[in-house]
Amino acid sequence: MDFLTVLPLAFVMNAGPQIVSAVFLATSQNARRNSVAFLLAVATVATVGTGLTLLVIQAFGSDDPSAQTSTNNALDYVIIALLLFLVVRVYLRRNATEPPAWMGKLQTATPGFSFKLGLMLYGLMPTDIITMLTVGGYLATQDAPLWHALPFIGATVLLAAIPLLILLLMGDRAEVILPKMRDWMTTNAWIVNEVVIVFFLAISISGLQ
């Protein structure tokens, strides 16, 4: 799997309360420290989730070429089923645009809280779990090594870091840009999700043997 293939699903990892939380933290009292702690959690979850999926599937795979082909075909169909589930789930939740009440507490967050928040958001969100399973499973079907997951992990962290990068590059002007970014993502995240999921779904279907 090349970078352009995994990049779209990095958007799925971040769309929703994940990127909104990153924006809130970038405007919090300890913005830089909180954002860095949050990004460390994102990197940890993306690495562990994707890596474990890949390693488990490869560990239980067969060396027999015919059996391996059969296993890969089965994984392809599982990936497609997961992606279809994501399409339906994202669409059904398209009107859930109001951020959770706990987000109001992020203005006074600490680095420790920010790290735990990142672990929970990226480690427990159904869309993120399915995305990591999808990427890890796809890499396993290609018999790819673990380091091939690095583009996906890096893209996921980079997208989550956009609010912090805006803060560092734009200074005071970020106080105007970041709230607008938060509001847009809150309203339109489901559209972005659907586009990238369908894109990856098309890639998976075209790769069926």
N, CA, C and O of each residue as an XYZ file, in Angstrom:
836
protein
N       0.853     -1.198      0.000
C       0.000      0.000      0.000
C       0.886      1.244      0.000
O       1.749      1.381      0.867
N       0.689      2.149     -0.954
C       1.513      3.336     -1.006
C       0.861      4.470     -0.223
O      -0.253      4.342      0.283
N       1.590      5.590     -0.138
C       1.139      6.709      0.677
C      -0.202      7.256      0.209
O      -1.063      7.570      1.031
N      -0.388      7.373     -1.097
C      -1.624      7.938     -1.626
C      -2.824      7.048     -1.332
O      -3.960      7.521     -1.301
N      -2.573      5.758     -1.116
C      -3.669      4.844     -0.804
C      -4.106      4.975      0.646
O      -5.301      4.939      0.942
N      -3.140      5.128      1.557
C      -3.491      5.182      2.977
C      -3.872      6.584      3.436
O      -4.542      6.741      4.456
N      -3.450      7.602      2.692
C      -3.720      8.973      3.117
C      -5.205      9.263      3.344
O      -5.550      9.876      4.354
N      -6.108      8.838      2.425
C      -7.519      9.152      2.663
C      -8.052      8.646      3.997
O      -8.847      9.329      4.643
N      -7.625      7.453      4.419
C      -8.148      6.927      5.679
C      -7.572      7.654      6.886
O      -8.127      7.558      7.981
N      -6.481      8.372      6.711
C      -5.979      9.208      7.801
C      -6.968     10.336      8.087
O      -7.075     10.795      9.224
N      -7.697     10.784      7.050
C      -8.740     11.780      7.257
C      -9.863     11.207      8.112
O     -10.403     11.891      8.981
N     -10.209      9.949      7.860
C     -11.268      9.302      8.639
C     -10.858      9.218     10.105
O     -11.694      9.394     10.992
N      -9.589      8.952     10.368
C      -9.095      8.863     11.740
C      -9.295     10.169     12.502
O      -9.466     10.163     13.721
N      -9.272     11.288     11.781
C      -9.291     12.588     12.444
C     -10.624     13.323     12.368
O     -10.897     14.194     13.195
N     -11.451     12.985     11.392
C     -12.700     13.725     11.212
C     -13.645     13.468     12.372
O     -13.792     12.330     12.816
N     -14.287     14.521     12.867
C     -15.221     14.372     13.978
C     -14.665     15.002     15.243
O     -13.937     15.992     15.171
N     -14.998     14.443     16.407
C     -14.529     15.034     17.672
C     -13.021     15.013     17.827
O     -12.474     15.748     18.649
N     -12.332     14.172     17.040
C     -10.875     14.112     17.144
C     -10.237     15.449     16.740
O      -9.490     16.040     17.520
N     -10.533     15.922     15.523
C      -9.923     17.167     15.061
C     -10.495     18.359     15.812
O      -9.799     19.349     16.034
N     -11.767     18.267     16.204
C     -12.367     19.358     16.982
C     -11.651     19.490     18.325
O     -11.388     20.601     18.784
N     -11.338     18.358     18.953
C     -10.603     18.384     20.222
C      -9.212     18.974     20.026
O      -8.725     19.735     20.863
N      -8.570     18.611     18.897
C      -7.242     19.159     18.606
C      -7.298     20.679     18.483
O      -6.377     21.376     18.909
N      -8.384     21.190     17.900
C      -8.548     22.640     17.769
C      -8.746     23.274     19.140
O      -8.131     24.296     19.444
N      -9.594     22.678     19.967
C      -9.823     23.206     21.302
C      -8.519     23.254     22.097
O      -8.234     24.242     22.773
N      -7.734     22.187     22.011
C      -6.478     22.135     22.758
C      -5.484     23.179     22.257
O      -4.697     23.722     23.032
N      -5.527     23.455     20.949
C      -4.631     24.465     20.380
C      -4.996     25.875     20.816
O      -4.215     26.808     20.626
N      -6.185     26.034     21.401
C      -6.601     27.343     21.914
C      -6.750     27.317     23.430
O      -7.330     28.237     24.007
N      -6.239     26.280     24.082
C      -6.354     26.151     25.533
C      -5.262     26.959     26.233
O      -4.417     27.575     25.582
N      -5.290     26.949     27.559
C      -4.335     27.749     28.331
C      -2.897     27.252     28.163
O      -1.966     28.057     28.121
N      -2.713     25.950     28.068
C      -1.389     25.366     27.843
C      -1.352     24.733     26.452
O      -1.085     23.540     26.308
N      -1.623     25.541     25.441
C      -1.882     25.040     24.099
C      -0.777     24.145     23.552
O      -1.052     23.048     23.065
N       0.455     24.599     23.627
C       1.545     23.838     23.010
C       1.775     22.505     23.720
O       1.868     21.465     23.068
N       1.867     22.527     25.032
C       2.099     21.302     25.788
C       0.921     20.343     25.644
O       1.113     19.138     25.484
N      -0.285     20.873     25.699
C      -1.469     20.021     25.555
C      -1.521     19.380     24.168
O      -1.839     18.198     24.034
N      -1.210     20.160     23.149
C      -1.269     19.650     21.780
C      -0.221     18.571     21.548
O      -0.499     17.561     20.902
N       0.985     18.781     22.075
C       2.042     17.783     21.913
C       1.661     16.480     22.614
O       1.874     15.396     22.072
N       1.100     16.586     23.816
C       0.660     15.390     24.544
C      -0.427     14.656     23.770
O      -0.437     13.426     23.712
N      -1.330     15.410     23.182
C      -2.414     14.838     22.384
C      -1.842     14.103     21.173
O      -2.285     13.001     20.851
N      -0.873     14.700     20.511
C      -0.265     14.087     19.324
C       0.507     12.821     19.676
O       0.523     11.870     18.895
N       1.144     12.798     20.837
C       1.833     11.588     21.274
C       0.838     10.439     21.448
O       1.134      9.291     21.117
N      -0.334     10.764     21.967
C      -1.371      9.741     22.128
C      -1.866      9.255     20.766
O      -2.081      8.058     20.575
N      -2.047     10.173     19.823
C      -2.485      9.809     18.474
C      -1.484      8.852     17.830
O      -1.869      7.834     17.255
N      -0.194      9.186     17.931
C       0.844      8.342     17.354
C       0.866      6.965     18.015
O       1.052      5.951     17.342
N       0.679      6.934     19.318
C       0.686      5.670     20.050
C      -0.452      4.765     19.607
O      -0.239      3.589     19.316
N      -1.662      5.315     19.557
C      -2.827      4.516     19.186
C      -2.734      4.033     17.750
O      -2.984      2.859     17.474
N      -2.376      4.927     16.827
C      -2.294      4.553     15.412
C      -1.240      3.473     15.188
O      -1.440      2.561     14.385
N      -0.120      3.577     15.899
C       0.947      2.595     15.744
C       0.545      1.240     16.314
O       0.697      0.210     15.656
N       0.034      1.248     17.537
C      -0.339     -0.007     18.204
C      -1.512     -0.672     17.492
O      -1.480     -1.876     17.238
N      -2.541      0.099     17.171
C      -3.726     -0.475     16.538
C      -3.449     -1.081     15.176
O      -3.838     -2.216     14.898
N      -2.776     -0.322     14.332
C      -2.467     -0.814     12.988
C      -1.428     -1.932     13.040
O      -1.557     -2.945     12.353
N      -0.401     -1.737     13.859
C       0.661     -2.737     13.954
C       0.173     -4.070     14.488
O       0.543     -5.123     13.969
N      -0.657     -4.030     15.524
C      -1.169     -5.281     16.091
C      -2.020     -6.042     15.079
O      -1.908     -7.261     14.954
N      -2.872     -5.312     14.357
C      -3.699     -5.957     13.334
C      -2.831     -6.657     12.301
O      -3.065     -7.815     11.955
N      -1.832     -5.943     11.816
C      -0.937     -6.503     10.804
C      -0.189     -7.721     11.332
O      -0.122     -8.749     10.658
N       0.372     -7.612     12.530
C       1.176     -8.701     13.086
C       0.336     -9.935     13.398
O       0.769    -11.063     13.161
N      -0.856     -9.719     13.927
C      -1.727    -10.857     14.271
C      -2.133    -11.617     13.013
O      -2.084    -12.847     12.986
N      -2.533    -10.895     11.976
C      -2.952    -11.552     10.731
C      -1.776    -12.285     10.084
O      -1.929    -13.404      9.595
N      -0.609    -11.650     10.085
C       0.557    -12.302      9.507
C       0.992    -13.517     10.326
O       1.446    -14.513      9.765
N       0.854    -13.437     11.647
C       1.276    -14.539     12.517
C       0.421    -15.774     12.311
O       0.915    -16.897     12.403
N      -0.856    -15.573     12.035
C      -1.764    -16.703     11.863
C      -1.977    -17.071     10.401
O      -2.815    -17.912     10.078
N      -1.205    -16.431      9.516
C      -1.313    -16.746      8.102
C      -0.644    -18.070      7.779
O       0.073    -18.640      8.601
N      -0.889    -18.537      6.591
C      -0.342    -19.823      6.152
C       0.734    -19.601      5.101
O       0.661    -18.652      4.321
N       1.753    -20.494      5.081
C       2.807    -20.421      4.077
C       2.400    -21.070      2.762
O       3.071    -20.897      1.745
N       1.308    -21.811      2.783
C       0.821    -22.467      1.572
C       0.240    -21.404      0.633
O      -0.680    -20.690      1.031
N       0.744    -21.274     -0.595
C       0.278    -20.217     -1.504
C      -1.230    -20.234     -1.731
O      -1.868    -19.182     -1.736
N      -1.806    -21.431     -1.921
C      -3.250    -21.495     -2.172
C      -4.033    -21.067     -0.950
O      -5.042    -20.371     -1.060
N      -3.562    -21.489      0.229
C      -4.245    -21.103      1.465
C      -4.091    -19.604      1.711
O      -5.008    -18.938      2.191
N      -2.899    -19.088      1.368
C      -2.659    -17.662      1.556
C      -3.552    -16.836      0.642
O      -4.074    -15.797      1.047
N      -3.725    -17.297     -0.586
C      -4.613    -16.596     -1.514
C      -6.043    -16.595     -0.999
O      -6.740    -15.583     -1.072
N      -6.477    -17.753     -0.470
C      -7.823    -17.849      0.080
C      -8.000    -16.919      1.278
O      -9.036    -16.271      1.428
N      -6.969    -16.862      2.133
C      -7.019    -15.981      3.297
C      -7.070    -14.522      2.877
O      -7.833    -13.733      3.433
N      -6.246    -14.165      1.885
C      -6.238    -12.789      1.399
C      -7.579    -12.389      0.817
O      -8.048    -11.270      1.027
N      -8.196    -13.307      0.082
C      -9.521    -13.021     -0.476
C     -10.540    -12.795      0.626
O     -11.378    -11.897      0.544
N     -10.455    -13.634      1.670
C     -11.378    -13.483      2.799
C     -11.174    -12.142      3.486
O     -12.144    -11.474      3.845
N      -9.900    -11.738      3.672
C      -9.607    -10.453      4.288
C     -10.110     -9.298      3.432
O     -10.606     -8.297      3.947
N      -9.975     -9.451      2.117
C     -10.485     -8.407      1.222
C     -11.979     -8.189      1.438
O     -12.444     -7.050      1.496
N     -12.728     -9.280      1.556
C     -14.169     -9.161      1.754
C     -14.503     -8.599      3.138
O     -15.473     -7.858      3.296
N     -13.697     -8.955      4.134
C     -13.905     -8.398      5.475
C     -13.665     -6.889      5.458
O     -14.428     -6.123      6.046
N     -12.587     -6.470      4.773
C     -12.290     -5.046      4.669
C     -13.428     -4.299      3.983
O     -13.835     -3.225      4.425
N     -13.935     -4.878      2.901
C     -15.041     -4.244      2.180
C     -16.279     -4.152      3.060
O     -16.979     -3.139      3.044
N     -16.555     -5.208      3.831
C     -17.706     -5.201      4.740
C     -17.548     -4.114      5.808
O     -18.507     -3.414      6.132
N     -16.339     -3.978      6.350
C     -16.087     -2.945      7.353
C     -16.271     -1.550      6.764
O     -16.835     -0.666      7.409
N     -15.796     -1.360      5.547
C     -15.937     -0.056      4.899
C     -17.399      0.271      4.612
O     -17.825      1.415      4.772
N     -18.169     -0.734      4.188
C     -19.604     -0.515      3.963
C     -20.309     -0.149      5.259
O     -21.193      0.707      5.282
N     -19.902     -0.815      6.344
C     -20.460     -0.479      7.654
C     -20.138      0.971      8.016
O     -20.987      1.685      8.549
N     -18.905      1.401      7.723
C     -18.518      2.779      7.999
C     -19.351      3.773      7.198
O     -19.763      4.809      7.719
N     -19.596      3.453      5.928
C     -20.398      4.345      5.079
C     -21.777      4.560      5.691
O     -22.261      5.689      5.777
N     -22.403      3.468      6.113
C     -23.753      3.546      6.697
C     -23.716      4.284      8.027
O     -24.563      5.136      8.293
N     -22.731      3.957      8.863
C     -22.663      4.563     10.196
C     -22.438      6.070     10.109
O     -23.097      6.839     10.809
N     -21.517      6.488      9.259
C     -21.241      7.913      9.107
C     -22.471      8.648      8.597
O     -22.773      9.750      9.054
N     -23.182      8.042      7.651
C     -24.372      8.696      7.103
C     -25.465      8.838      8.170
O     -26.105      9.884      8.273
N     -25.672      7.789      8.954
C     -26.720      7.831      9.972
C     -26.416      8.858     11.066
O     -27.330      9.377     11.708
N     -25.138      9.145     11.272
C     -24.734     10.095     12.315
C     -24.406     11.480     11.746
O     -23.763     12.298     12.404
N     -24.856     11.727     10.522
C     -24.488     12.975      9.851
C     -25.051     14.206     10.546
O     -24.474     15.288     10.435
N     -26.166     14.066     11.261
C     -26.792     15.217     11.908
C     -26.297     15.449     13.326
O     -26.708     16.405     13.982
N     -25.409     14.571     13.803
C     -24.873     14.719     15.166
C     -23.695     15.685     15.121
O     -22.539     15.287     15.263
N     -24.014     16.969     14.921
C     -22.965     17.969     14.725
C     -22.600     18.713     15.996
O     -21.591     19.417     16.020
N     -23.388     18.579     17.051
C     -23.074     19.303     18.271
C     -21.929     18.626     19.005
O     -21.998     17.420     19.244
N     -20.876     19.354     19.374
C     -19.768     18.750     20.113
C     -20.209     18.335     21.503
O     -21.085     18.976     22.084
N     -19.623     17.273     22.054
C     -19.984     16.824     23.400
C     -19.738     17.914     24.429
O     -18.889     18.785     24.239
N     -20.496     17.853     25.531
C     -20.390     18.887     26.557
C     -19.001     18.934     27.184
O     -18.547     19.997     27.605
N     -18.315     17.770     27.250
C     -17.010     17.744     27.896
C     -15.959     18.558     27.157
O     -14.912     18.875     27.721
N     -16.228     18.899     25.897
C     -15.252     19.677     25.153
C     -15.064     21.072     25.740
O     -14.027     21.707     25.547
N     -16.081     21.538     26.457
C     -15.956     22.847     27.085
C     -14.873     22.885     28.144
O     -14.390     23.962     28.495
N     -14.484     21.732     28.657
C     -13.449     21.657     29.699
C     -12.038     21.680     29.120
O     -11.062     21.775     29.865
N     -11.928     21.593     27.803
C     -10.604     21.510     27.196
C      -9.827     22.818     27.308
O      -8.603     22.816     27.176
N     -10.513     23.932     27.547
C      -9.806     25.202     27.668
C      -8.883     25.231     28.876
O      -7.896     25.966     28.884
N      -9.193     24.442     29.891
C      -8.360     24.386     31.095
C      -7.700     23.015     31.243
O      -7.367     22.602     32.354
N      -7.513     22.314     30.132
C      -6.951     20.959     30.162
C      -5.479     20.986     30.565
O      -4.809     22.013     30.457
N      -4.988     19.833     31.033
C      -3.582     19.637     31.346
C      -2.982     18.683     30.321
O      -3.725     17.983     29.632
N      -1.646     18.636     30.202
C      -1.034     17.679     29.268
C      -1.430     16.236     29.557
O      -1.651     15.456     28.631
N      -1.523     15.876     30.839
C      -1.925     14.509     31.183
C      -3.325     14.194     30.700
O      -3.578     13.122     30.152
N      -4.234     15.136     30.908
C      -5.606     14.949     30.439
C      -5.645     14.880     28.914
O      -6.389     14.084     28.340
N      -4.848     15.711     28.268
C      -4.819     15.739     26.800
C      -4.340     14.410     26.238
O      -4.875     13.922     25.242
N      -3.322     13.817     26.882
C      -2.815     12.525     26.431
C      -3.883     11.443     26.591
O      -4.110     10.647     25.680
N      -4.533     11.420     27.747
C      -5.585     10.429     27.977
C      -6.742     10.622     26.999
O      -7.319      9.650     26.512
N      -7.075     11.873     26.717
C      -8.150     12.162     25.772
C      -7.808     11.616     24.393
O      -8.654     11.018     23.729
N      -6.561     11.823     23.962
C      -6.143     11.297     22.666
C      -6.233      9.788     22.609
O      -6.669      9.230     21.602
N      -5.822      9.113     23.687
C      -5.910      7.658     23.730
C      -7.354      7.190     23.593
O      -7.641      6.241     22.863
N      -8.256      7.859     24.298
C      -9.661      7.443     24.270
C     -10.323      7.752     22.935
O     -11.043      6.916     22.387
N     -10.081      8.950     22.410
C     -10.737      9.342     21.158
C     -10.307      8.466     19.989
O     -11.140      8.031     19.194
N      -9.011      8.209     19.884
C      -8.495      7.453     18.746
C      -8.496      5.949     19.001
O      -8.470      5.155     18.060
N      -8.525      5.560     20.269
C      -8.496      4.132     20.579
C      -9.848      3.496     20.755
O      -9.978      2.279     20.624
N     -10.882      4.305     21.055
C     -12.204      3.751     21.334
C     -13.267      4.150     20.319
O     -14.354      3.573     20.306
N     -12.968      5.132     19.467
C     -13.947      5.562     18.472
C     -14.134      4.446     17.428
O     -13.158      4.021     16.809
N     -15.374      3.968     17.224
C     -15.608      2.860     16.276
C     -15.029      3.110     14.889
O     -14.466      2.200     14.281
N     -15.162      4.337     14.380
C     -14.636      4.610     13.039
C     -13.117      4.461     13.002
O     -12.566      3.982     12.010
N     -12.440      4.866     14.069
C     -10.986      4.754     14.106
C     -10.542      3.306     14.257
O      -9.571      2.880     13.632
N     -11.255      2.554     15.087
C     -10.925      1.138     15.259
C     -11.044      0.405     13.929
O     -10.150     -0.347     13.539
N     -12.157      0.634     13.239
C     -12.381     -0.035     11.952
C     -11.341      0.412     10.924
O     -10.877     -0.389     10.113
N     -10.979      1.697     10.963
C      -9.983      2.199     10.022
C      -8.631      1.533     10.243
O      -7.977      1.131      9.281
N      -8.204      1.411     11.501
C      -6.921      0.756     11.786
C      -6.960     -0.724     11.416
O      -5.976     -1.266     10.912
N      -8.097     -1.378     11.667
C      -8.242     -2.771     11.253
C      -8.178     -2.897      9.733
O      -7.589     -3.836      9.198
N      -8.788     -1.943      9.058
C      -8.797     -1.959      7.597
C      -7.388     -1.789      7.028
O      -6.972     -2.541      6.147
N      -6.658     -0.795      7.540
C      -5.309     -0.546      7.038
C      -4.387     -1.715      7.375
O      -3.635     -2.180      6.518
N      -4.443     -2.193      8.620
C      -3.605     -3.330      8.998
C      -3.941     -4.570      8.196
O      -3.044     -5.302      7.778
N      -5.230     -4.816      7.976
C      -5.656     -5.970      7.189
C      -5.246     -5.854      5.739
O      -4.849     -6.839      5.116
N      -5.343     -4.651      5.202
C      -4.958     -4.440      3.808
C      -3.464     -4.688      3.621
O      -3.051     -5.327      2.653
N      -2.663     -4.185      4.545
C      -1.224     -4.411      4.469
C      -0.898     -5.899      4.589
O       0.025     -6.392      3.941
N      -1.662     -6.611      5.423
C      -1.432     -8.041      5.584
C      -1.730     -8.796      4.297
O      -1.017     -9.736      3.946
N      -2.779     -8.387      3.594
C      -3.110     -9.059      2.338
C      -2.037     -8.835      1.283
O      -1.883     -9.636      0.360
N      -1.299     -7.740      1.426
C      -0.206     -7.450      0.484
C       1.123     -8.029      0.960
O       2.158     -7.839      0.321
N       1.083     -8.741      2.094
C       2.294     -9.315      2.696
C       3.345     -8.237      2.914
O       4.532     -8.449      2.664
N       2.889     -7.064      3.390
C       3.782     -5.923      3.589
C       4.361     -5.946      5.004
O       3.699     -6.415      5.929
N       5.574     -5.454      5.184
C       6.168     -5.374      6.520
C       5.528     -4.260      7.339
O       4.791     -3.424      6.816
N       5.825     -4.266      8.629
C       5.202     -3.322      9.552
C       5.521     -1.874      9.201
O       4.677     -0.994      9.375
N       6.739     -1.618      8.705
C       7.099     -0.229      8.441
C       6.281      0.384      7.313
O       6.266      1.606      7.164
N       5.603     -0.432      6.517
C       4.731      0.108      5.471
C       3.518      0.824      6.051
O       2.808      1.532      5.337
N       3.283      0.637      7.346
C       2.180      1.353      8.005
C       2.585      2.771      8.381
O       1.730      3.571      8.761
N       3.869      3.097      8.282
C       4.347      4.409      8.709
C       3.711      5.577      7.949
O       3.417      6.599      8.569
N       3.484      5.471      6.624
C       2.822      6.597      5.942
C       1.432      6.892      6.514
O       1.058      8.053      6.683
N       0.674      5.837      6.809
C      -0.659      6.031      7.391
C      -0.554      6.660      8.777
O      -1.284      7.600      9.092
N       0.355      6.143      9.605
C       0.523      6.668     10.958
C       0.992      8.122     10.906
O       0.482      8.979     11.628
N       1.972      8.382     10.043
C       2.481      9.741      9.917
C       1.427     10.714      9.426
O       1.337     11.836      9.924
N       0.622     10.293      8.446
C      -0.430     11.167      7.915
C      -1.489     11.440      8.974
O      -2.004     12.554      9.072
N      -1.812     10.421      9.767
C      -2.799     10.595     10.840
C      -2.325     11.626     11.855
O      -3.087     12.505     12.257
N      -1.062     11.515     12.270
C      -0.501     12.457     13.240
C      -0.390     13.849     12.634
O      -0.684     14.842     13.300
N       0.032     13.928     11.379
C       0.190     15.230     10.726
C      -1.140     15.967     10.633
O      -1.204     17.167     10.897
N      -2.184     15.268     10.264
C      -3.497     15.909     10.177
C      -3.973     16.373     11.551
O      -4.560     17.448     11.677
N      -3.721     15.562     12.584
C      -4.099     15.960     13.942
C      -3.284     17.155     14.417
O      -3.712     17.891     15.305
N      -2.100     17.348     13.819
C      -1.205     18.439     14.227
C      -1.517     19.757     13.528
O      -0.915     20.779     13.856
N      -2.437     19.755     12.580
C      -2.724     20.984     11.821
C      -3.090     22.157     12.731
O      -2.566     23.252     12.527
N      -3.977     21.977     13.738
C      -4.276     23.124     14.616
C      -3.037     23.674     15.322
O      -2.883     24.891     15.433
N      -2.154     22.798     15.800
C      -0.932     23.254     16.461
C      -0.024     23.981     15.467
O       0.566     25.007     15.804
N       0.089     23.456     14.250
C       0.922     24.105     13.230
C       0.379     25.499     12.892
O       1.143     26.446     12.706
N      -0.942     25.606     12.815
C      -1.545     26.920     12.553
C      -1.209     27.883     13.680
O      -0.889     29.048     13.441
N      -1.285     27.384     14.920
C      -0.971     28.219     16.081
C       0.488     28.686     16.036
O       0.775     29.858     16.282
N       1.396     27.779     15.725
C       2.818     28.113     15.715
C       3.173     29.065     14.580
O       4.027     29.936     14.742
N       2.522     28.904     13.439
C       2.865     29.697     12.269
C       2.162     31.050     12.223
O       2.697     32.019     11.684
N       0.955     31.108     12.794
C       0.142     32.317     12.628
C      -0.040     33.119     13.908
O      -0.538     34.244     13.864
N       0.350     32.565     15.036
C       0.286     33.330     16.276
C      -1.118     33.775     16.638
O      -2.036     32.958     16.713
N      -1.284     35.080     16.863
C      -2.570     35.620     17.311
C      -3.679     35.425     16.279
O      -4.849     35.296     16.639
N      -3.313     35.403     14.995
C      -4.337     35.225     13.961
C      -4.993     33.855     14.044
O      -6.089     33.650     13.522
N      -4.320     32.919     14.701
C      -4.886     31.583     14.857
C      -6.162     31.604     15.693
O      -7.015     30.727     15.555
N      -6.290     32.606     16.557
C      -7.488     32.706     17.396
C      -8.738     32.965     16.564
O      -9.852     32.688     17.009
N      -8.556     33.491     15.370
C      -9.686     33.707     14.461
C      -9.883     32.500     13.547
O     -11.014     32.088     13.289
N      -8.779     31.936     13.060
C      -8.849     30.841     12.091
C      -9.305     29.527     12.727
O     -10.131     28.814     12.157
N      -8.772     29.209     13.900
C      -9.061     27.910     14.521
C     -10.540     27.726     14.866
O     -11.075     26.651     14.596
N     -11.230     28.709     15.445
C     -12.664     28.519     15.690
C     -13.470     28.294     14.405
O     -14.410     27.500     14.383
N     -13.088     29.007     13.333
C     -13.776     28.796     12.057
C     -13.528     27.382     11.537
O     -14.438     26.731     11.022
N     -12.306     26.922     11.676
C     -11.952     25.564     11.273
C     -12.743     24.547     12.078
O     -13.249     23.570     11.527
N     -12.849     24.778     13.390
C     -13.601     23.879     14.263
C     -15.060     23.793     13.826
O     -15.620     22.701     13.724
N     -15.672     24.944     13.569
C     -17.086     24.969     13.190
C     -17.315     24.265     11.857
O     -18.296     23.541     11.691
N     -16.400     24.481     10.904
C     -16.562     23.843      9.591
C     -16.452     22.337      9.713
O     -17.263     21.609      9.140
N     -15.451     21.854     10.458
C     -15.258     20.421     10.617
C     -16.429     19.795     11.363
O     -16.838     18.678     11.042
N     -16.972     20.493     12.349
C     -18.111     19.968     13.104
C     -19.307     19.749     12.193
O     -20.036     18.768     12.342
N     -19.510     20.663     11.250
C     -20.669     20.590     10.363
C     -20.459     19.653      9.181
O     -21.394     18.970      8.761
N     -19.245     19.611      8.640
C     -19.013     18.915      7.376
C     -18.154     17.672      7.458
O     -17.835     17.080      6.428
N     -17.769     17.259      8.662
C     -16.874     16.108      8.804
C     -17.451     14.849      8.174
O     -16.713     14.040      7.612
N     -18.777     14.680      8.265
C     -19.367     13.446      7.744
C     -19.223     13.369      6.222
O     -19.083     12.278      5.671
N     -19.256     14.503      5.547
C     -19.100     14.511      4.091
C     -17.681     14.087      3.718
O     -17.484     13.269      2.818
N     -16.690     14.654      4.422
C     -15.295     14.286      4.186
C     -15.105     12.791      4.422
O     -14.453     12.105      3.635
N     -15.679     12.297      5.509
C     -15.585     10.877      5.833
C     -16.130     10.007      4.712
O     -15.480      9.056      4.277
N     -17.330     10.342      4.247
C     -17.980      9.530      3.223
C     -17.142      9.493      1.940
O     -16.999      8.442      1.315
N     -16.599     10.633      1.560
C     -15.808     10.695      0.322
C     -14.583      9.786      0.410
O     -14.313      9.013     -0.509
N     -13.844      9.880      1.515
C     -12.609      9.093      1.602
C     -12.895      7.605      1.813
O     -12.137      6.759      1.338
N     -13.970      7.281      2.513
C     -14.321      5.871      2.711
C     -14.720      5.236      1.380
O     -14.289      4.127      1.063
N     -15.538      5.937      0.606
C     -15.956      5.431     -0.695
C     -14.750      5.288     -1.620
O     -14.671      4.339     -2.400
N     -13.813      6.231     -1.532
C     -12.596      6.157     -2.334
C     -11.822      4.878     -2.015
O     -11.423      4.156     -2.927
N     -11.608      4.594     -0.737
C     -10.876      3.401     -0.344
C     -11.672      2.141     -0.655
O     -11.094      1.106     -0.984
N     -12.995      2.224     -0.554
C     -13.853      1.099     -0.892
C     -13.691      0.740     -2.363
O     -13.628     -0.438     -2.715
N     -13.625      1.747     -3.216
C     -13.439      1.503     -4.650
C     -12.093      0.827     -4.916
O     -11.996     -0.063     -5.761
N     -11.049      1.258     -4.183
C      -9.732      0.643     -4.335
C      -9.786     -0.834     -3.918
O      -9.232     -1.702     -4.593
N     -10.462     -1.100     -2.793
C     -10.541     -2.477     -2.287
C     -11.304     -3.378     -3.246
O     -10.890     -4.511     -3.490
N     -12.419     -2.888     -3.796
C     -13.219     -3.686     -4.704
C     -12.448     -3.958     -6.002
O     -12.497     -5.063     -6.542
N     -11.740     -2.940     -6.492
C     -10.996     -3.123     -7.742
C      -9.835     -4.113     -7.564
O      -9.352     -4.680     -8.544
N      -9.387     -4.322     -6.317
C      -8.284     -5.226     -6.066
C      -8.699     -6.653     -5.793
O      -7.842     -7.496     -5.532
N     -10.000     -6.957     -5.844
C     -10.466     -8.325     -5.598
C      -9.930     -9.260     -6.670
O      -9.875     -8.917     -7.851
N      -9.534    -10.455     -6.226
C      -9.017    -11.439     -7.179
C     -10.126    -12.386     -7.611
O      -9.888    -13.289     -8.413
